Amino acid sequence: MHPNDPRLRSFIEVDPASDFPIQNLPYGVFLTPHQPDLRVGVAIGDQVLDLAALEARDMISFESACEVFAQPSLNTFMALGPKVWALTRARLSELLRHDNPELRDNAELRTRALVPQALAQLHLPLRISGFTDFYSSKEHATNIGSMFRDRTNPLLPNWLHIPIGYNGRASTVVVSGTPIRRPRGQLKLPTAELPTFGPCNRLDFELEMGVVIGQASTIGEMLSERQAEEMIFGFTLLNDWSARDIQQWEYVPLGPFQSKAFGTSISPWIVTREALEPFRVHGPKQHPTPLPYLQQAQSNNYDLQLAVDLRTPKMSKPATICRTNFKYMYWSSVQQLVHHASSGCAMNVGDLLGSGTISGPDKSERGSLLELSWNGMVPLALTGDEHRTFLEDGDSLSITGWCQGDGYRVGFGEVEGTIFPAVTLTD
């Protein structure tokens, strides 16, 4: 059977509501108290399958002189290319099948290779070479343009012709659960003559998907649609935290800088492009027709449901403040990558692309507090008497995402971050 076949079952019991059935097998990097060396694993139900342990027993083999999975990142494995990715996923699916005795009936190896997720400490899954963030949701761009420019003509002239993006900071991409320190920066109130320096007052989240690049491209060369697709290893949940008041003062004329450089959170599991294949859909109709190098011959969007939960220090449980879908993105991940390389920019193994904020047509589908509170003018009602316009210290925000299959779901786990107070010069 193909690893995506909905009839597949694992010998490991998996709840139908789990993000991690045998049809998923996302990759991550973990350690345990008893084995503190970082290594690669895949999630299956509530377990982590230790791929370094399988590789050491020749249950998985590569034509490589070095160990592939006894590594602190996925980069070595990703560099082996799409054919190896597919063969490895097929082998893992085979080993985990309910009717395959190789691992199922080897009690000693199962004890060594299967780790309860509750005991695994998950780490950043890749060594990130570079980070680029895009601005590719038409609904999001329309909302922002309506707020700050012209309600009747909210999109800038270039937006329908080109995937807009900027180069971010790979150094501050962190794994889910890492606290986010409130940033500091230059702030200027509209009524003030001069700026001041201090903690951000309008801290926001941005609901995004991260695109993980698993193959390099050559400087000076362009990519076709097919080449770009094959370079994408997989996807992860991404929250590009944003300091809106710092951004408002600094972004002219070169765009965001310090307002986006302080932190970007990603989920610890990378779901492969192959696992998402059954959920491909066409994106919105693009008008005007893109220039030839950006035109698509196939469906490159995904029917991927997303939700954002916010929990304040006073709340006993989180409140869902947004539900939307990755399928709404006007510019697909493939188009973003094609455009990124179109100038001759070389892409590296481990590059990370942010999809840009994902918003849908309804108010409940807006992927940032800037939109949900309409720039602070319409406070978002939470439980009890609490409201939010922007994030406050102690607030915890988590993003989840999944594709719904026939009797199973391919999910991403979550990406969570809690806001800690800013550090001042006197601390």
SULRA-V214011 format. One record per backbone hydrogen bond with DSSP energy under -1.0 kcal/mol. NH is the residue of the N-H (numbers start at 1). CO is the residue of the C=O. If there is no record, write none. Layout:
BEGIN
nh->(NH,NH)
co->(CO,CO)
END
This chain:
BEGIN
nh->(5,8,11,18,24,25,27,28,30,31,32,39,40,41,42,43,44,45,47,48,49,50,51,54,55,56,58,59,64,71,74,78,79,80,81,85,86,87,88,89,90,91,92,93,94,95,96,98,100,105,106,110,111,112,113,114,115,117,119,121,123,132,133,134,135,141,142,143,144,145,146,147,148,149,159,161,162,166,168,173,174,176,177,178,180,182,185,187,192,196,198,200,204,207,208,210,211,212,213,214,217,220,221,228,229,230,231,232,233,234,235,236,238,239,240,241,242,243,244,247,248,249,250,251,255,260,264,265,266,267,270,271,273,276,277,279,280,281,294,295,301,303,304,305,306,307,308,309,310,311,315,319,321,322,323,324,326,328,329,330,331,336,337,338,339,340,341,344,350,351,352,353,354,355,358,360,365,366,372,373,375,377,378,380,382,386,388,391,394,395,396,397,398,399,400,402,403,405,407,410,411,412,415,417,419,420,427)
co->(2,5,96,15,21,21,270,41,39,121,35,30,69,28,49,26,47,20,44,115,42,113,40,50,51,52,55,54,62,69,125,74,75,77,78,81,82,83,84,85,86,87,88,89,90,91,92,9,97,101,103,106,107,108,109,110,48,46,116,31,29,352,166,354,164,137,138,139,140,141,142,143,144,145,156,158,158,133,131,170,264,266,416,175,418,420,198,196,189,187,185,183,242,367,238,236,353,234,351,231,347,344,218,224,225,226,227,229,212,212,271,210,208,265,206,239,204,259,202,243,244,245,246,247,251,257,172,239,174,237,27,235,233,272,274,276,277,301,291,292,281,279,302,402,324,400,322,398,319,396,312,310,308,308,364,306,304,325,326,136,136,332,333,334,335,336,337,341,213,348,130,211,132,209,207,365,362,363,368,369,370,374,373,388,386,383,380,203,419,392,311,417,309,415,307,305,410,408,405,403,19,401,399,397,395,180,424)
END
